[in-house]
Amino acid sequence: MPIDLKSVLDPTHTAVLVMECQEAIVGGAGRLSALAEAVQQHGTIDRIAALLNAARARQVPIFYLTVARRADSGGATANCLLLALGRKGTPLLPGSPQQAIVAKLQPQAGDYIVNRFHGVTPFHGTELDQLLRNLGITTVIATGVSVNIGVTGMTVEAVNAGYQVVLPRDAVAGTPQSHVDSMLEHTLRLLATVTTVDEVVATWN
C-alpha cells in the first residue's frame, strides 16, 4: 500500500525517537564495540544529526530514549543474555559521561529525555506513550540502535500502540550488516515505512 509521506510526516503530528545513542553504547566509551564500529562505518550519527536539525526547524518534538543502571543494578534483572551482558564492562550510571548522549546529538531546550532502568525497549514501563499522546503525535520516526533488538522492539511497540512508524534506514544500525539488511527487508518493512533521512527532510521542505 503506497504511503503519502507528506501526510504521514505532518510536523504537527510527528515525533523523532532516538534510541540509545549513548557514549557507552555507540560513542567513544562503546562497550558493544561491533555496534559502535557499525555506527561509525555507516555515519549513522551524522545522518541522525541531519534529521534532528530538520526536525527542529519544523518544530517536530525529539525524544531521546536512554538506558541507565544503578551501581548495584537495583530494580533491574538479568533475565536474558543481553541484560546480563549489560552488567559487564563500562557502567551506565545515571548522569555519568558513559550514560550521556553522544556529543553530536546533544539534546537542546525543548527536547525530551525518557530513561529506563530495566528492559530492552523504550515504551514498556515508561511515560513515552503518554507523552506522545499528550502532544497529539500519530507518527514516530525511529532512529538509533540497534536493529537487532532495540529499534525492532520499539517499532513493534509503536505499531501495537497505534502509531504510524517511519524508519530511515540510514539513521539506524545493527550487526552484522547482512542481518540488518535482512531485518529491513523481511521484518521492518512490514511494520514501518522504510525510507531515508534525505527523503524525510525533502518531505518537510
Backbone as a chain_set.jsonl record, in Angstrom:
{"seq": "MPIDLKSVLDPTHTAVLVMECQEAIVGGAGRLSALAEAVQQHGTIDRIAALLNAARARQVPIFYLTVARRADSGGATANCLLLALGRKGTPLLPGSPQQAIVAKLQPQAGDYIVNRFHGVTPFHGTELDQLLRNLGITTVIATGVSVNIGVTGMTVEAVNAGYQVVLPRDAVAGTPQSHVDSMLEHTLRLLATVTTVDEVVATWN", "coords": {"N": [[0.842, -1.198, 0.0], [0.78, 2.105, -1.027], [2.356, 4.841, 0.617], [1.607, 8.089, 1.617], [3.981, 10.169, 2.205], [4.132, 12.898, 2.826], [1.712, 13.468, 4.095], [1.764, 11.594, 6.204], [4.034, 12.416, 7.587], [3.389, 14.876, 8.67], [4.397, 17.694, 10.355], [3.068, 18.601, 12.656], [2.069, 16.396, 13.878], [4.049, 14.562, 14.279], [6.879, 12.871, 15.7], [10.348, 12.468, 16.566], [12.17, 9.634, 17.446], [14.964, 8.774, 19.271], [16.994, 6.213, 19.758], [18.961, 5.006, 22.284], [21.487, 6.281, 21.703], [24.1, 6.594, 23.044], [27.12, 7.328, 24.921], [28.452, 5.041, 26.036], [27.479, 3.062, 24.496], [27.383, 3.567, 21.673], [29.33, 5.456, 21.361], [32.556, 6.95, 22.129], [33.135, 5.536, 24.414], [32.231, 3.077, 23.861], [31.097, -0.049, 24.682], [29.927, -2.113, 23.415], [31.473, -3.034, 21.05], [31.376, -3.904, 18.332], [28.936, -2.891, 17.477], [29.319, -0.127, 17.885], [31.358, 0.258, 16.022], [29.976, -0.305, 13.656], [28.147, 1.795, 13.584], [29.918, 3.942, 13.304], [31.14, 3.289, 10.867], [29.041, 3.49, 9.016], [28.261, 6.093, 9.268], [26.129, 6.762, 10.89], [25.436, 8.412, 13.094], [25.886, 11.005, 12.119], [23.914, 11.086, 10.146], [21.596, 10.894, 11.691], [21.89, 13.276, 13.104], [21.525, 15.153, 11.036], [18.853, 14.68, 10.486], [17.701, 15.457, 12.924], [18.293, 18.19, 12.958], [16.681, 19.079, 10.859], [14.205, 18.388, 11.9], [14.006, 20.04, 14.148], [13.89, 22.494, 12.894], [11.349, 22.409, 11.868], [9.885, 22.293, 14.125], [9.385, 19.779, 15.198], [8.854, 17.434, 17.718], [11.481, 15.935, 19.671], [12.587, 12.934, 20.98], [14.747, 11.51, 23.217], [15.744, 8.339, 23.939], [16.886, 6.647, 26.52], [19.077, 4.465, 28.427], [19.897, 3.42, 31.71], [21.829, 2.312, 34.541], [21.771, 1.481, 37.95], [24.463, 1.517, 40.351], [24.367, -0.774, 41.876], [22.752, -2.315, 40.339], [20.145, -2.317, 41.087], [16.632, -2.804, 40.887], [16.649, -3.772, 38.342], [16.862, -6.722, 36.327], [18.752, -9.581, 35.291], [17.508, -11.236, 33.172], [17.857, -12.263, 30.664], [20.24, -12.908, 28.036], [21.208, -10.509, 26.85], [20.644, -8.482, 28.778], [22.149, -9.474, 30.863], [24.716, -9.231, 29.818], [24.773, -6.5, 29.797], [25.444, -5.785, 32.347], [28.11, -5.973, 32.531], [31.388, -4.606, 31.834], [31.693, -1.182, 30.757], [30.078, 0.964, 33.023], [26.671, 2.211, 33.169], [25.951, 4.49, 34.737], [23.547, 6.702, 36.125], [23.64, 9.966, 34.832], [26.351, 9.899, 34.356], [29.401, 10.301, 32.352], [29.53, 8.15, 30.595], [26.915, 7.332, 30.32], [25.81, 9.375, 28.998], [24.283, 11.093, 26.206], [25.61, 10.942, 22.915], [27.97, 13.413, 21.788], [27.485, 14.756, 19.298], [24.778, 14.608, 19.07], [23.601, 16.037, 21.05], [21.037, 16.873, 23.367], [18.703, 19.598, 23.085], [17.151, 22.632, 24.309], [13.788, 22.052, 25.035], [13.69, 19.511, 23.992], [12.981, 16.029, 24.714], [13.817, 13.651, 27.24], [13.675, 10.331, 27.908], [14.172, 7.945, 30.183], [15.09, 4.564, 31.054], [15.405, 1.923, 33.477], [15.293, -0.75, 33.303], [14.774, -3.518, 31.083], [14.445, -3.852, 27.451], [13.314, -2.256, 25.569], [11.775, 0.937, 24.71], [9.094, 1.782, 25.187], [7.79, 0.158, 27.03], [6.862, 0.294, 30.371], [7.557, 2.987, 30.702], [7.014, 6.595, 30.437], [6.726, 7.241, 27.816], [4.727, 6.631, 25.779], [2.431, 7.969, 26.789], [3.324, 10.626, 26.884], [3.756, 11.145, 24.152], [1.118, 10.868, 23.206], [-0.125, 12.948, 24.6], [0.964, 15.071, 23.264], [-0.278, 14.918, 20.874], [0.734, 13.22, 18.931], [0.909, 11.13, 16.093], [2.548, 9.843, 14.325], [5.717, 8.309, 14.44], [9.217, 8.673, 14.044], [11.643, 6.358, 13.732], [14.853, 6.005, 15.025], [18.361, 5.256, 15.615], [19.876, 2.727, 17.717], [19.602, -0.757, 18.568], [19.163, -2.323, 15.342], [19.046, -5.013, 15.705], [17.698, -5.593, 18.168], [16.673, -3.388, 19.906], [15.67, -1.197, 18.204], [13.963, -2.62, 16.557], [12.214, -3.732, 18.474], [11.147, -1.34, 19.522], [9.789, -0.418, 17.276], [7.829, -2.423, 16.895], [6.39, -2.087, 19.302], [5.466, 0.54, 18.965], [3.792, 0.274, 16.742], [1.909, -1.52, 17.818], [0.772, 0.203, 19.66], [-0.607, 1.883, 18.064], [0.62, 3.81, 16.5], [1.87, 5.325, 13.469], [4.778, 4.276, 11.869], [7.822, 5.533, 10.714], [10.834, 4.714, 9.243], [13.982, 5.671, 8.729], [16.426, 4.172, 6.909], [19.144, 4.769, 6.924], [19.52, 5.925, 9.33], [19.577, 4.163, 11.351], [21.199, 1.358, 12.947], [22.969, -1.785, 13.203], [24.226, -5.129, 13.85], [25.388, -8.207, 12.308], [25.909, -6.42, 9.16], [24.602, -7.82, 7.152], [22.552, -9.03, 8.537], [21.101, -6.797, 9.39], [20.22, -5.808, 6.903], [18.574, -7.941, 6.169], [16.633, -7.882, 8.203], [15.454, -5.384, 7.693], [14.34, -5.859, 5.186], [12.7, -8.164, 5.481], [11.27, -7.973, 7.844], [11.019, -5.328, 9.166], [10.068, -3.644, 7.116], [7.511, -4.509, 6.867], [6.263, -3.447, 8.995], [6.887, -0.773, 9.235], [7.297, 2.334, 7.39], [9.899, 2.2, 5.383], [12.531, 4.28, 4.653], [14.666, 7.058, 3.791], [16.905, 9.393, 5.389], [17.264, 11.7, 3.817], [14.948, 11.654, 2.231], [12.961, 12.056, 4.139], [13.643, 14.641, 5.063], [13.368, 16.069, 2.693], [10.637, 15.824, 2.314], [9.661, 17.393, 4.409], [10.631, 19.828, 3.574]], "CA": [[0.0, 0.0, 0.0], [1.601, 3.316, -1.082], [2.216, 5.753, 1.746], [1.807, 9.505, 1.319], [4.894, 10.625, 3.249], [3.827, 14.28, 3.231], [0.622, 13.403, 5.06], [2.198, 10.823, 7.373], [5.063, 13.165, 8.312], [2.904, 16.203, 9.073], [5.174, 18.068, 11.536], [2.24, 18.838, 13.844], [1.673, 15.119, 14.467], [5.193, 13.66, 14.151], [7.982, 12.988, 16.655], [11.525, 11.661, 16.281], [12.637, 8.828, 18.568], [16.394, 8.481, 19.152], [17.168, 5.074, 20.645], [20.224, 4.581, 22.901], [22.701, 6.844, 21.106], [24.823, 6.986, 24.253], [28.566, 7.155, 24.825], [28.892, 3.683, 26.356], [26.877, 2.115, 23.556], [27.845, 3.825, 20.305], [30.321, 6.522, 21.363], [33.948, 6.624, 22.418], [33.213, 4.567, 25.505], [31.397, 1.958, 23.416], [31.473, -1.383, 25.15], [29.446, -3.02, 22.378], [32.387, -2.496, 20.047], [30.931, -4.173, 16.962], [27.862, -1.941, 17.184], [29.932, 1.194, 17.765], [32.072, 0.28, 14.751], [28.985, -0.232, 12.581], [27.633, 3.163, 13.588], [30.952, 4.8, 12.741], [31.35, 2.925, 9.467], [27.933, 3.933, 8.172], [27.953, 7.502, 9.501], [24.758, 6.798, 11.417], [25.24, 9.575, 13.964], [25.774, 12.194, 11.259], [22.61, 11.06, 9.482], [20.598, 11.246, 12.711], [22.054, 14.707, 13.372], [20.879, 15.876, 9.933], [17.41, 14.551, 10.685], [17.297, 16.274, 14.078], [18.335, 19.597, 12.546], [15.476, 19.341, 10.067], [13.054, 18.282, 12.802], [13.93, 21.259, 14.979], [13.474, 23.595, 12.02], [9.904, 22.293, 11.683], [9.31, 22.185, 15.475], [8.99, 18.392, 15.446], [9.422, 17.022, 19.006], [12.538, 14.929, 19.644], [12.646, 12.133, 22.201], [15.935, 10.682, 23.41], [15.356, 7.178, 24.729], [18.154, 6.209, 27.091], [19.084, 3.416, 29.44], [20.866, 3.631, 32.782], [21.867, 1.257, 35.551], [22.322, 1.819, 39.254], [25.717, 0.81, 40.622], [24.045, -2.099, 42.423], [21.784, -2.912, 39.401], [18.851, -2.382, 41.753], [15.458, -2.552, 40.074], [16.793, -4.438, 37.05], [17.205, -8.134, 36.454], [19.434, -10.139, 34.132], [16.691, -12.392, 32.801], [18.199, -12.684, 29.312], [21.666, -12.718, 27.774], [21.522, -9.101, 26.589], [20.655, -7.736, 30.038], [23.293, -9.965, 31.632], [25.9, -8.578, 29.256], [24.707, -5.088, 30.15], [26.016, -5.575, 33.684], [29.559, -6.061, 32.422], [32.036, -3.538, 31.09], [31.506, 0.221, 31.152], [28.779, 1.161, 33.67], [25.785, 3.249, 32.665], [25.425, 5.155, 35.925], [22.785, 7.906, 35.769], [24.376, 11.227, 34.845], [27.782, 9.715, 34.109], [29.782, 10.535, 30.945], [29.252, 6.961, 29.801], [25.468, 7.24, 30.081], [25.402, 10.574, 28.258], [24.026, 11.034, 24.761], [26.823, 11.327, 22.192], [28.084, 14.865, 21.667], [26.886, 15.274, 18.058], [23.318, 14.557, 19.166], [23.234, 16.596, 22.347], [19.689, 17.454, 23.467], [18.556, 21.041, 23.19], [15.972, 23.063, 25.058], [12.538, 21.622, 24.434], [13.721, 18.086, 23.7], [12.55, 15.139, 25.787], [14.663, 12.506, 27.551], [12.923, 9.304, 28.623], [15.139, 6.926, 30.583], [14.595, 3.357, 31.704], [16.401, 1.19, 34.24], [15.155, -2.178, 33.027], [14.127, -3.866, 29.822], [15.201, -3.659, 26.213], [12.559, -1.392, 24.663], [11.505, 2.211, 25.377], [7.706, 2.057, 25.537], [7.365, -0.64, 28.183], [7.187, 0.769, 31.707], [7.968, 4.393, 30.745], [5.977, 7.577, 30.109], [6.846, 7.619, 26.405], [3.444, 6.592, 25.064], [1.534, 9.024, 27.266], [3.859, 11.923, 26.447], [3.452, 11.285, 22.721], [-0.329, 11.1, 23.053], [-0.427, 14.291, 25.102], [1.407, 16.017, 22.236], [-1.053, 14.703, 19.657], [1.576, 12.536, 17.948], [0.378, 9.919, 15.467], [3.644, 9.233, 13.574], [7.045, 8.39, 15.047], [10.354, 8.337, 13.19], [12.514, 5.516, 14.552], [16.279, 6.102, 14.721], [19.237, 4.801, 16.683], [20.369, 1.345, 17.761], [20.103, -1.406, 17.366], [18.159, -3.044, 14.567], [18.983, -6.376, 16.242], [16.681, -5.729, 19.218], [16.037, -2.17, 20.402], [14.898, -0.48, 17.189], [12.883, -3.508, 16.145], [11.244, -3.762, 19.562], [10.489, -0.036, 19.566], [8.874, -0.359, 16.145], [6.696, -3.293, 17.212], [5.603, -1.448, 20.357], [4.786, 1.71, 18.411], [2.69, -0.223, 15.907], [0.893, -2.047, 18.731], [0.123, 1.326, 20.331], [-1.418, 2.622, 17.094], [1.372, 4.84, 15.787], [2.492, 5.072, 12.174], [6.223, 4.318, 12.057], [8.687, 5.797, 9.576], [12.173, 4.266, 9.636], [15.047, 5.976, 7.769], [17.366, 3.064, 7.04], [20.488, 5.272, 7.191], [19.538, 6.501, 10.683], [19.587, 3.047, 12.291], [22.344, 0.481, 12.736], [22.987, -3.052, 13.929], [25.299, -6.008, 13.398], [26.196, -7.728, 11.183], [25.115, -5.681, 8.18], [23.725, -8.749, 6.436], [21.355, -9.224, 9.374], [20.344, -5.539, 9.304], [19.543, -5.794, 5.607], [17.518, -8.949, 6.2], [15.563, -7.38, 9.072], [14.761, -4.306, 6.994], [13.592, -6.405, 4.056], [11.74, -9.212, 5.79], [10.5, -7.697, 9.062], [10.69, -3.936, 9.46], [9.263, -3.013, 6.058], [6.125, -4.924, 7.072], [5.759, -2.707, 10.151], [7.194, 0.653, 9.114], [7.666, 2.856, 6.08], [11.357, 2.293, 5.337], [12.883, 5.38, 3.761], [15.991, 7.592, 4.087], [16.891, 10.724, 6.019], [17.071, 12.723, 2.774], [13.55, 11.656, 1.814], [12.194, 12.703, 5.219], [13.954, 16.067, 5.043], [12.767, 16.634, 1.478], [9.192, 15.898, 2.557], [9.426, 18.566, 5.261], [10.994, 21.057, 2.855]], "C": [[0.878, 1.248, 0.0], [1.297, 4.24, 0.096], [2.49, 7.18, 1.273], [2.664, 10.088, 2.437], [4.563, 12.034, 3.737], [2.721, 14.297, 4.265], [1.058, 12.718, 6.343], [3.158, 11.628, 8.238], [4.665, 14.607, 8.611], [3.613, 16.599, 10.369], [4.338, 18.271, 12.802], [1.838, 17.54, 14.535], [2.798, 14.088, 14.455], [6.211, 13.929, 15.247], [9.12, 12.093, 16.202], [11.943, 10.936, 17.553], [14.095, 8.447, 18.325], [16.755, 7.433, 20.2], [18.629, 4.827, 21.01], [21.484, 5.056, 22.187], [23.549, 7.46, 22.22], [26.289, 6.609, 24.147], [29.006, 5.711, 25.041], [28.354, 2.643, 25.39], [27.392, 2.324, 22.143], [28.934, 4.883, 20.226], [31.718, 6.028, 21.668], [34.126, 5.622, 23.528], [32.466, 3.288, 25.16], [31.901, 0.61, 23.881], [30.951, -2.446, 24.19], [30.195, -2.656, 21.101], [31.926, -2.736, 18.613], [29.838, -3.199, 16.548], [28.417, -0.54, 16.999], [30.675, 1.32, 16.441], [31.101, 0.388, 13.571], [28.423, 1.175, 12.458], [28.641, 4.115, 12.956], [31.128, 4.546, 11.249], [30.277, 3.507, 8.557], [27.56, 5.401, 8.382], [26.571, 7.716, 10.083], [24.492, 8.041, 12.255], [25.083, 10.846, 13.146], [24.413, 12.244, 10.56], [21.493, 11.409, 10.463], [20.674, 12.74, 13.007], [21.385, 15.547, 12.293], [19.365, 15.834, 10.079], [16.935, 15.43, 11.838], [17.318, 17.758, 13.741], [17.078, 19.961, 11.761], [14.234, 19.301, 10.943], [12.898, 19.549, 13.632], [13.473, 22.449, 14.146], [11.97, 23.595, 11.795], [9.172, 22.104, 13.014], [8.706, 20.791, 15.729], [9.629, 17.944, 16.762], [10.445, 15.895, 18.838], [12.61, 14.251, 21.01], [13.924, 11.293, 22.199], [15.565, 9.563, 24.38], [16.624, 6.512, 25.226], [17.956, 5.091, 28.094], [20.15, 3.759, 30.47], [20.809, 2.437, 33.727], [22.402, 1.837, 36.854], [23.612, 1.017, 39.46], [25.473, -0.597, 41.14], [23.064, -2.877, 41.534], [20.405, -3.071, 40.029], [17.714, -2.029, 40.816], [15.522, -3.167, 38.692], [17.138, -5.899, 37.301], [17.84, -8.634, 35.169], [18.712, -11.403, 33.695], [16.846, -12.807, 31.351], [19.663, -12.347, 29.088], [22.028, -11.254, 27.585], [21.608, -8.304, 27.885], [21.78, -8.208, 30.944], [24.584, -9.329, 31.138], [25.953, -7.107, 29.63], [25.283, -4.769, 31.514], [27.536, -5.591, 33.67], [30.108, -4.855, 31.68], [31.728, -2.161, 31.648], [30.133, 0.424, 31.781], [27.989, 2.299, 33.033], [25.126, 3.95, 33.845], [24.698, 6.428, 35.519], [23.632, 9.17, 35.884], [25.859, 11.111, 34.573], [28.11, 10.032, 32.651], [29.458, 9.349, 30.047], [27.766, 6.843, 29.432], [24.959, 8.374, 29.206], [25.131, 10.273, 26.785], [25.27, 11.551, 24.037], [26.778, 12.805, 21.825], [27.388, 15.431, 20.434], [25.366, 15.322, 18.11], [22.819, 15.168, 20.467], [21.839, 17.206, 22.359], [19.734, 18.966, 23.585], [17.29, 21.366, 23.968], [14.71, 22.65, 24.309], [12.513, 20.159, 24.047], [13.309, 17.285, 24.931], [13.566, 14.026, 25.978], [13.845, 11.545, 28.399], [13.891, 8.162, 28.918], [14.427, 5.708, 31.164], [15.745, 2.679, 32.437], [16.327, -0.313, 33.994], [14.497, -2.383, 31.668], [14.96, -3.5, 28.616], [14.481, -2.771, 25.208], [12.037, -0.167, 25.419], [10.059, 2.492, 25.756], [7.298, 1.369, 26.837], [7.822, -0.005, 29.497], [7.676, 2.203, 31.785], [6.786, 5.293, 30.393], [5.926, 7.9, 28.623], [5.506, 7.675, 25.692], [2.538, 7.732, 25.495], [2.011, 10.407, 26.852], [3.553, 12.163, 24.969], [1.976, 11.594, 22.503], [-0.713, 12.496, 23.523], [-0.036, 15.377, 24.099], [0.641, 15.864, 20.926], [-0.285, 13.998, 18.556], [0.88, 11.291, 17.413], [1.43, 9.176, 14.649], [4.942, 9.387, 14.354], [8.087, 7.973, 14.023], [11.361, 7.609, 14.058], [13.96, 5.644, 14.098], [17.074, 5.496, 15.871], [19.631, 3.346, 16.567], [19.585, 0.534, 18.792], [18.952, -2.1, 16.644], [17.982, -4.456, 15.116], [17.839, -6.55, 17.228], [15.954, -4.412, 19.485], [15.154, -1.459, 19.397], [13.721, -1.328, 16.72], [11.808, -3.587, 17.211], [10.465, -2.47, 19.682], [9.454, 0.085, 18.452], [7.636, -1.208, 16.403], [5.798, -2.642, 18.262], [4.813, -0.261, 19.817], [3.602, 1.299, 17.558], [1.566, -0.757, 16.787], [0.108, -0.934, 19.417], [-0.66, 2.207, 19.364], [-0.693, 3.698, 16.322], [1.773, 4.364, 14.39], [3.991, 5.21, 12.39], [6.916, 4.562, 10.725], [10.111, 5.5, 10.019], [13.184, 4.608, 8.543], [16.173, 4.953, 7.928], [18.795, 3.526, 7.312], [20.594, 5.939, 8.562], [19.42, 5.427, 11.753], [20.794, 2.174, 11.978], [22.191, -0.776, 13.57], [24.137, -3.879, 13.404], [24.782, -7.433, 13.239], [25.317, -7.053, 10.142], [24.18, -6.59, 7.397], [22.434, -8.991, 7.217], [20.472, -7.981, 9.336], [19.558, -5.489, 8.003], [18.376, -6.767, 5.581], [16.341, -8.486, 7.05], [14.763, -6.281, 8.386], [13.855, -4.856, 5.892], [12.45, -7.314, 4.488], [10.89, -8.953, 7.033], [10.066, -6.235, 9.149], [9.867, -3.263, 8.371], [7.794, -3.433, 6.14], [5.456, -4.132, 8.192], [5.887, -1.2, 9.988], [7.384, 1.033, 7.66], [9.167, 3.065, 6.068], [11.745, 3.294, 4.263], [14.32, 5.805, 4.049], [15.838, 8.944, 4.77], [16.616, 11.795, 4.965], [15.619, 12.795, 2.328], [12.656, 12.301, 2.871], [12.397, 14.203, 5.171], [13.299, 16.736, 3.829], [11.257, 16.766, 1.634], [8.858, 17.119, 3.398], [9.719, 19.859, 4.537], [9.972, 21.408, 1.789]], "O": [[1.653, 1.442, 0.936], [0.149, 4.397, 0.51], [3.492, 7.438, 0.606], [2.148, 10.459, 3.491], [4.698, 12.33, 4.924], [2.786, 15.069, 5.223], [0.765, 13.194, 7.44], [3.116, 11.546, 9.466], [5.531, 15.464, 8.786], [3.456, 15.92, 11.383], [4.856, 18.125, 13.91], [1.322, 17.568, 15.653], [2.551, 12.891, 14.6], [6.39, 15.07, 15.673], [8.897, 11.082, 15.536], [12.058, 11.55, 18.614], [14.423, 7.865, 17.292], [16.814, 7.736, 21.392], [19.44, 4.481, 20.151], [22.451, 4.302, 22.08], [23.691, 8.679, 22.318], [26.664, 5.707, 23.399], [29.851, 5.209, 24.299], [28.729, 1.473, 25.459], [27.794, 1.367, 21.481], [29.419, 5.184, 19.135], [32.032, 4.851, 21.492], [35.143, 4.931, 23.592], [32.109, 2.509, 26.044], [32.996, 0.181, 23.518], [31.475, -3.559, 24.155], [29.634, -2.051, 20.189], [32.073, -1.856, 17.765], [29.811, -2.734, 15.408], [28.034, 0.162, 16.063], [30.63, 2.372, 15.805], [31.377, 1.092, 12.6], [28.245, 1.684, 11.352], [28.273, 4.987, 12.17], [31.25, 5.486, 10.464], [30.574, 3.963, 7.454], [26.636, 5.899, 7.739], [25.918, 8.723, 9.809], [23.431, 8.655, 12.135], [24.231, 11.679, 13.455], [23.83, 13.317, 10.403], [20.557, 12.129, 10.116], [19.644, 13.4, 13.146], [20.743, 16.551, 12.602], [18.678, 16.825, 9.828], [15.891, 16.074, 11.742], [16.451, 18.506, 14.193], [16.486, 21.019, 11.974], [13.311, 20.093, 10.751], [11.792, 20.064, 13.796], [12.75, 23.314, 14.639], [11.375, 24.646, 11.558], [7.981, 21.792, 13.032], [7.669, 20.65, 16.378], [10.845, 18.063, 16.91], [10.297, 15.023, 17.982], [12.683, 14.908, 22.048], [14.15, 10.479, 21.304], [15.128, 9.818, 25.502], [17.352, 5.887, 24.455], [16.846, 4.809, 28.545], [21.189, 4.325, 30.13], [19.858, 1.656, 33.707], [23.373, 2.594, 36.855], [23.823, -0.019, 38.83], [26.262, -1.506, 40.884], [22.597, -3.952, 41.91], [19.591, -3.866, 39.558], [17.808, -1.076, 40.043], [14.55, -3.095, 37.94], [17.646, -6.256, 38.364], [17.504, -8.165, 34.081], [19.238, -12.507, 33.832], [16.061, -13.612, 30.849], [20.259, -11.592, 29.857], [23.047, -10.8, 28.103], [22.547, -7.53, 28.072], [22.314, -7.417, 31.721], [25.439, -8.937, 31.933], [27.032, -6.529, 29.765], [25.58, -3.612, 31.809], [28.177, -5.263, 34.668], [29.372, -4.163, 30.977], [31.527, -1.992, 32.85], [29.121, 0.099, 31.16], [28.554, 3.22, 32.442], [23.9, 4.0, 33.946], [25.179, 7.163, 34.656], [24.264, 9.41, 36.912], [26.563, 12.121, 34.558], [27.218, 10.035, 31.803], [29.147, 9.526, 28.87], [27.415, 6.323, 28.373], [23.825, 8.344, 28.729], [25.676, 9.331, 26.209], [25.911, 12.495, 24.5], [25.714, 13.374, 21.585], [26.76, 16.487, 20.518], [24.734, 15.994, 17.295], [21.725, 14.842, 20.928], [21.492, 17.974, 21.462], [20.687, 19.536, 24.117], [16.47, 20.492, 24.247], [14.586, 22.871, 23.105], [11.443, 19.605, 23.797], [13.292, 17.804, 26.047], [14.118, 13.509, 25.006], [13.379, 11.903, 29.48], [14.37, 7.493, 28.002], [13.319, 5.806, 31.692], [16.909, 2.836, 32.07], [17.203, -1.061, 34.429], [13.761, -1.527, 31.178], [16.037, -2.917, 28.737], [14.984, -2.554, 24.105], [11.873, -0.222, 26.638], [9.814, 3.372, 26.581], [6.554, 1.931, 27.641], [9.016, 0.207, 29.711], [8.169, 2.616, 32.835], [5.694, 4.811, 30.088], [5.146, 8.76, 28.212], [5.189, 8.681, 25.058], [1.936, 8.395, 24.65], [1.201, 11.267, 26.508], [3.14, 13.257, 24.585], [1.625, 12.471, 21.714], [-1.547, 13.152, 22.898], [-0.621, 16.46, 24.081], [0.887, 16.604, 19.973], [-0.605, 14.153, 17.378], [0.332, 10.497, 18.177], [1.237, 8.008, 14.311], [5.237, 10.465, 14.87], [7.876, 7.048, 13.239], [11.88, 8.178, 15.019], [14.268, 5.421, 12.927], [16.542, 5.254, 16.954], [19.713, 2.795, 15.469], [19.002, 1.067, 19.736], [17.92, -2.419, 17.235], [16.901, -5.034, 15.011], [17.091, -7.525, 17.152], [14.739, -4.333, 19.307], [14.002, -1.147, 19.701], [12.62, -0.819, 16.512], [10.619, -3.517, 16.9], [9.257, -2.491, 19.919], [8.369, 0.628, 18.663], [6.516, -0.762, 16.155], [4.575, -2.649, 18.121], [3.645, -0.072, 20.159], [2.532, 1.902, 17.637], [0.395, -0.479, 16.53], [-1.073, -1.096, 19.722], [-1.305, 3.169, 19.783], [-1.319, 4.434, 15.559], [1.985, 3.174, 14.156], [4.435, 6.164, 13.029], [6.636, 3.888, 9.733], [10.548, 5.985, 11.063], [13.246, 3.913, 7.529], [16.803, 4.887, 8.983], [19.587, 2.767, 7.872], [21.652, 6.462, 8.913], [19.191, 5.732, 12.924], [21.348, 2.238, 10.88], [21.399, -0.83, 14.51], [24.938, -3.396, 12.604], [23.853, -7.838, 13.938], [24.092, -7.115, 10.241], [23.084, -6.176, 7.018], [21.361, -9.139, 6.633], [19.248, -8.085, 9.26], [18.37, -5.167, 8.0], [17.315, -6.46, 5.038], [15.185, -8.673, 6.67], [13.536, -6.247, 8.485], [12.74, -4.373, 5.695], [11.356, -7.247, 3.928], [9.893, -9.642, 7.253], [8.871, -5.945, 9.201], [9.046, -2.396, 8.671], [6.93, -2.786, 5.549], [4.232, -4.143, 8.324], [5.09, -0.44, 10.538], [7.603, 0.176, 6.803], [9.663, 4.011, 6.681], [11.338, 3.172, 3.108], [15.117, 4.988, 4.51], [14.771, 9.557, 4.731], [15.816, 12.701, 5.199], [15.107, 13.885, 2.071], [11.705, 13.008, 2.537], [11.429, 14.962, 5.231], [12.746, 17.832, 3.933], [10.665, 17.724, 1.137], [7.874, 17.808, 3.127], [9.121, 20.889, 4.847], [10.126, 22.412, 1.093]]}, "num_chains": 1, "name": "protein.A"}
